[in-house]
């Protein structure tokens, strides 16, 4: 979780330096824009998973939820296919 903050701080730092060099201000490069979008999508996915864990484990503490999210983030996906746990559990809404 801290690494996202560090990356954002680094991007903001470079953005500020670049803006200071130009009179017209800062413009995102296409690469930086894609990186920013990817980081935002990652953060959104983590928030959605955390929300799901809160629903599935209503009595879990904040630390326990953090551990569940960390375990999910570092676990490798099954080889050769997209990991969709809701399909594996047979939920009707994910068919």
MARSE-479705 format. One record per atom (N, C-alpha, C): residue number from 1; residue in one letter; atom name; z, x, y. Coordinates in nm, 4 decimals. Example, Ala and Ser with C-alpha at 12.3 -4.5 7.8 and 13.67 -1.06 7.14 Angstrom:
num residu atome w u v
1 a N 0.7800 1.3190 -0.5690
1 a CA 0.7800 1.2300 -0.4500
1 a C 0.7800 1.3200 -0.3300
2 s N 0.7080 1.2850 -0.2250
2 s CA 0.7140 1.3670 -0.1060
2 s C 0.7870 1.2900 0.0030
//
This chain:
num residu atome w u v
1 x N 0.0000 0.0811 -0.1182
1 x CA 0.0000 0.0000 0.0000
1 x C 0.0000 0.0870 0.1268
2 x N 0.0728 0.1996 0.1175
2 x CA 0.0802 0.2902 0.2308
2 x C -0.0531 0.3579 0.2570
3 x N -0.1316 0.3781 0.1504
3 x CA -0.2584 0.4493 0.1668
3 x C -0.3563 0.3697 0.2529
4 x N -0.3534 0.2356 0.2420
4 x CA -0.4420 0.1538 0.3270
4 x C -0.4060 0.1715 0.4740
5 x N -0.2758 0.1744 0.5015
5 x CA -0.2321 0.1937 0.6400
5 x C -0.2762 0.3303 0.6907
6 x N -0.2655 0.4300 0.6051
6 x CA -0.3052 0.5651 0.6446
6 x C -0.4551 0.5726 0.6712
7 x N -0.5335 0.5082 0.5870
7 x CA -0.6794 0.5084 0.6072
7 x C -0.7152 0.4354 0.7354
8 x N -0.6507 0.3208 0.7579
8 x CA -0.6779 0.2473 0.8828
8 x C -0.6381 0.3287 1.0049
9 x N -0.5247 0.3965 0.9966
9 x CA -0.4814 0.4793 1.1087
9 x C -0.5805 0.5923 1.1334
10 x N -0.6308 0.6504 1.0257
10 x CA -0.7291 0.7574 1.0381
10 x C -0.8585 0.7056 1.1005
11 x N -0.9048 0.5893 1.0542
11 x CA -1.0259 0.5298 1.1131
11 x C -1.0053 0.4990 1.2619
12 x N -0.8887 0.4450 1.2948
12 x CA -0.8605 0.4144 1.4356
12 x C -0.8553 0.5415 1.5190
13 x N -0.7995 0.6467 1.4621
13 x CA -0.7924 0.7742 1.5324
13 x C -0.9325 0.8264 1.5638
14 x N -1.0189 0.8280 1.4602
14 x CA -1.1555 0.8755 1.4820
14 x C -1.2332 0.7840 1.5759
15 x N -1.2075 0.6544 1.5667
15 x CA -1.2731 0.5604 1.6568
15 x C -1.2340 0.5886 1.8017
16 x N -1.1057 0.6165 1.8227
16 x CA -1.0593 0.6477 1.9571
16 x C -1.1185 0.7772 2.0100
17 x N -1.1282 0.8777 1.9257
17 x CA -1.1875 1.0051 1.9682
17 x C -1.3346 0.9877 2.0014
18 x N -1.4032 0.9111 1.9194
18 x CA -1.5460 0.8890 1.9427
18 x C -1.5677 0.8088 2.0714
19 x N -1.4832 0.7087 2.0938
19 x CA -1.4952 0.6274 2.2140
19 x C -1.4670 0.7103 2.3386
20 x N -1.3737 0.8037 2.3266
20 x CA -1.3404 0.8872 2.4413
20 x C -1.4573 0.9778 2.4791
21 x N -1.5384 1.0150 2.3825
21 x CA -1.6523 1.1015 2.4100
21 x C -1.7674 1.0265 2.4760
22 x N -1.7727 0.8964 2.4559
22 x CA -1.8808 0.8163 2.5131
22 x C -1.8306 0.7349 2.6316
23 x N -1.9177 0.7101 2.7234
23 x CA -1.8802 0.6228 2.8347
23 x C -1.8921 0.4766 2.7941
24 x N -1.9883 0.4460 2.7092
24 x CA -2.0142 0.3076 2.6702
24 x C -1.9155 0.2514 2.5710
25 x N -1.8240 0.3313 2.5215
25 x CA -1.7257 0.2816 2.4263
25 x C -1.7623 0.3144 2.2833
26 x N -1.6971 0.2486 2.1939
26 x CA -1.7121 0.2775 2.0512
26 x C -1.8031 0.1768 1.9842
27 x N -1.8905 0.2260 1.8965
27 x CA -1.9727 0.1406 1.8120
27 x C -1.9547 0.1857 1.6684
28 x N -1.9305 0.0916 1.5812
28 x CA -1.9154 0.1229 1.4401
28 x C -2.0499 0.1656 1.3822
29 x N -2.0482 0.2728 1.3045
29 x CA -2.1681 0.3120 1.2316
29 x C -2.1804 0.2193 1.1109
30 x N -2.2994 0.2061 1.0534
30 x CA -2.3125 0.1197 0.9353
30 x C -2.2212 0.1626 0.8198
31 x N -2.2037 0.2931 0.8034
31 x CA -2.1177 0.3420 0.6970
31 x C -1.9723 0.3035 0.7207
32 x N -1.9268 0.3215 0.8440
32 x CA -1.7888 0.2863 0.8790
32 x C -1.7676 0.1360 0.8660
33 x N -1.8664 0.0589 0.9015
33 x CA -1.8588 -0.0871 0.8903
33 x C -1.8459 -0.1284 0.7430
34 x N -1.9230 -0.0638 0.6552
34 x CA -1.9142 -0.0947 0.5120
34 x C -1.7780 -0.0537 0.4559
35 x N -1.7282 0.0610 0.4979
35 x CA -1.5965 0.1059 0.4528
35 x C -1.4883 0.0089 0.4993
36 x N -1.4960 -0.0324 0.6237
36 x CA -1.3987 -0.1281 0.6770
36 x C -1.4040 -0.2587 0.6000
37 x N -1.5249 -0.3082 0.5722
37 x CA -1.5398 -0.4325 0.4967
37 x C -1.4834 -0.4182 0.3553
38 x N -1.5101 -0.3043 0.2914
38 x CA -1.4588 -0.2812 0.1559
38 x C -1.3061 -0.2778 0.1550
39 x N -1.2467 -0.2119 0.2540
39 x CA -1.1005 -0.2060 0.2618
39 x C -1.0414 -0.3445 0.2860
40 x N -1.1061 -0.4244 0.3698
40 x CA -1.0578 -0.5602 0.3944
40 x C -1.0687 -0.6464 0.2690
41 x N -1.1793 -0.6321 0.1928
41 x CA -1.1941 -0.7082 0.0690
41 x C -1.0894 -0.6658 -0.0335
42 x N -1.0621 -0.5360 -0.0409
42 x CA -0.9591 -0.4868 -0.1326
42 x C -0.8235 -0.5454 -0.0954
43 x N -0.7904 -0.5407 0.0322
43 x CA -0.6623 -0.5930 0.0779
43 x C -0.6502 -0.7422 0.0490
44 x N -0.7591 -0.8158 0.0698
44 x CA -0.7591 -0.9589 0.0412
44 x C -0.7368 -0.9831 -0.1080
45 x N -0.8023 -0.9054 -0.1935
45 x CA -0.7839 -0.9191 -0.3375
45 x C -0.6412 -0.8919 -0.3803
46 x N -0.5805 -0.7906 -0.3212
46 x CA -0.4410 -0.7585 -0.3540
46 x C -0.3495 -0.8717 -0.3090
47 x N -0.3734 -0.9272 -0.1919
47 x CA -0.2919 -1.0385 -0.1432
47 x C -0.3062 -1.1611 -0.2333
48 x N -0.4290 -1.1882 -0.2782
48 x CA -0.4512 -1.3013 -0.3684
48 x C -0.3800 -1.2801 -0.5018
49 x N -0.3849 -1.1584 -0.5545
49 x CA -0.3169 -1.1298 -0.6801
49 x C -0.1664 -1.1413 -0.6624
50 x N -0.1142 -1.0925 -0.5512
50 x CA 0.0300 -1.1030 -0.5240
50 x C 0.0722 -1.2501 -0.5173
51 x N -0.0112 -1.3316 -0.4526
51 x CA 0.0177 -1.4749 -0.4431
51 x C 0.0185 -1.5383 -0.5829
52 x N -0.0758 -1.4987 -0.6664
52 x CA -0.0818 -1.5492 -0.8036
52 x C 0.0430 -1.5088 -0.8811
53 x N 0.0880 -1.3841 -0.8637
53 x CA 0.2073 -1.3384 -0.9335
53 x C 0.3307 -1.4146 -0.8859
54 x N 0.3368 -1.4486 -0.7578
54 x CA 0.4487 -1.5295 -0.7066
54 x C 0.4505 -1.6659 -0.7746
55 x N 0.3306 -1.7239 -0.7929
55 x CA 0.3201 -1.8543 -0.8578
55 x C 0.3586 -1.8455 -1.0056
56 x N 0.3120 -1.7404 -1.0742
56 x CA 0.3376 -1.7271 -1.2172
56 x C 0.4790 -1.6779 -1.2486
57 x N 0.5430 -1.6099 -1.1543
57 x CA 0.6783 -1.5558 -1.1728
57 x C 0.7655 -1.5971 -1.0538
58 x N 0.8005 -1.7255 -1.0452
58 x CA 0.8731 -1.7730 -0.9263
58 x C 1.0100 -1.7095 -0.9060
59 x N 1.0731 -1.6614 -1.0118
59 x CA 1.2054 -1.6008 -0.9977
59 x C 1.2029 -1.4509 -0.9747
60 x N 1.0850 -1.3920 -0.9657
60 x CA 1.0737 -1.2464 -0.9513
60 x C 1.1130 -1.2020 -0.8106
61 x N 1.1780 -1.0865 -0.8052
61 x CA 1.2145 -1.0302 -0.6751
61 x C 1.0922 -0.9627 -0.6121
62 x N 1.1076 -0.9230 -0.4876
62 x CA 0.9990 -0.8542 -0.4166
62 x C 0.9608 -0.7249 -0.4884
63 x N 1.0606 -0.6508 -0.5342
63 x CA 1.0348 -0.5251 -0.6061
63 x C 0.9626 -0.5501 -0.7379
64 x N 1.0003 -0.6559 -0.8072
64 x CA 0.9330 -0.6886 -0.9335
64 x C 0.7874 -0.7274 -0.9092
65 x N 0.7635 -0.8032 -0.8031
65 x CA 0.6251 -0.8396 -0.7692
65 x C 0.5443 -0.7155 -0.7327
66 x N 0.6052 -0.6253 -0.6567
66 x CA 0.5372 -0.4995 -0.6233
66 x C 0.4988 -0.4223 -0.7490
67 x N 0.5901 -0.4181 -0.8466
67 x CA 0.5624 -0.3476 -0.9716
67 x C 0.4468 -0.4128 -1.0466
68 x N 0.4432 -0.5460 -1.0497
68 x CA 0.3330 -0.6168 -1.1157
68 x C 0.1992 -0.5861 -1.0484
69 x N 0.1994 -0.5866 -0.9155
69 x CA 0.0758 -0.5587 -0.8414
69 x C 0.0322 -0.4145 -0.8635
70 x N 0.1250 -0.3202 -0.8573
70 x CA 0.0907 -0.1788 -0.8808
70 x C 0.0336 -0.1588 -1.0208
71 x N 0.0970 -0.2224 -1.1201
71 x CA 0.0496 -0.2098 -1.2573
71 x C -0.0940 -0.2632 -1.2688
72 x N -0.1217 -0.3743 -1.2020
72 x CA -0.2558 -0.4318 -1.2035
72 x C -0.3560 -0.3376 -1.1360
73 x N -0.3164 -0.2779 -1.0252
73 x CA -0.4073 -0.1901 -0.9518
73 x C -0.4434 -0.0640 -1.0297
74 x N -0.3506 -0.0106 -1.1064
74 x CA -0.3787 0.1156 -1.1744
74 x C -0.4319 0.0975 -1.3157
75 x N -0.4271 -0.0251 -1.3687
75 x CA -0.4762 -0.0448 -1.5059
75 x C -0.6297 -0.0429 -1.5066
76 x N -0.6875 0.0275 -1.6033
76 x CA -0.8336 0.0335 -1.6104
76 x C -0.8903 -0.0989 -1.6620
77 x N -1.0061 -0.1391 -1.6129
77 x CA -1.0669 -0.2628 -1.6624
77 x C -1.1194 -0.2421 -1.8040
78 x N -1.1293 -0.3498 -1.8809
78 x CA -1.1867 -0.3362 -2.0149
78 x C -1.3297 -0.2838 -2.0056
79 x N -1.3681 -0.2028 -2.1006
79 x CA -1.5002 -0.1392 -2.0985
79 x C -1.6117 -0.2426 -2.1098
80 x N -1.7103 -0.2290 -2.0226
80 x CA -1.8328 -0.3048 -2.0347
80 x C -1.8328 -0.4455 -1.9805
81 x N -1.7236 -0.4907 -1.9205
81 x CA -1.7258 -0.6263 -1.8658
81 x C -1.6273 -0.6408 -1.7505
82 x N -1.6512 -0.7427 -1.6731
82 x CA -1.5644 -0.7735 -1.5607
82 x C -1.4335 -0.8317 -1.6123
83 x N -1.3234 -0.7920 -1.5526
83 x CA -1.1926 -0.8383 -1.5953
83 x C -1.1599 -0.9700 -1.5262
84 x N -1.1602 -1.0798 -1.6018
84 x CA -1.1250 -1.2110 -1.5498
84 x C -1.0148 -1.2709 -1.6366
85 x N -0.8886 -1.2407 -1.6061
85 x CA -0.7792 -1.2870 -1.6913
85 x C -0.7744 -1.4387 -1.7063
86 x N -0.8136 -1.5138 -1.6034
86 x CA -0.8060 -1.6591 -1.6141
86 x C -0.9011 -1.7114 -1.7213
87 x N -1.0156 -1.6480 -1.7407
87 x CA -1.1072 -1.6900 -1.8473
87 x C -1.0504 -1.6551 -1.9836
88 x N -0.9848 -1.5418 -1.9925
88 x CA -0.9280 -1.4995 -2.1200
88 x C -0.8143 -1.5904 -2.1633
89 x N -0.7448 -1.6517 -2.0696
89 x CA -0.6332 -1.7376 -2.1017
89 x C -0.6774 -1.8820 -2.1268
90 x N -0.8055 -1.9123 -2.1082
90 x CA -0.8571 -2.0443 -2.1382
90 x C -0.8298 -2.1491 -2.0323
91 x N -0.8135 -2.1105 -1.9085
91 x CA -0.7940 -2.2078 -1.8014
91 x C -0.9226 -2.2866 -1.7811
92 x N -0.9102 -2.4172 -1.7619
92 x CA -1.0278 -2.5021 -1.7475
92 x C -1.1070 -2.4734 -1.6206
93 x N -1.0406 -2.4373 -1.5116
93 x CA -1.1086 -2.4220 -1.3835
93 x C -1.1939 -2.2968 -1.3723
94 x N -1.1863 -2.2039 -1.4646
94 x CA -1.2572 -2.0777 -1.4505
94 x C -1.3775 -2.0645 -1.5440
95 x N -1.4295 -2.1731 -1.5904
95 x CA -1.5427 -2.1656 -1.6848
95 x C -1.6735 -2.1468 -1.6166
//
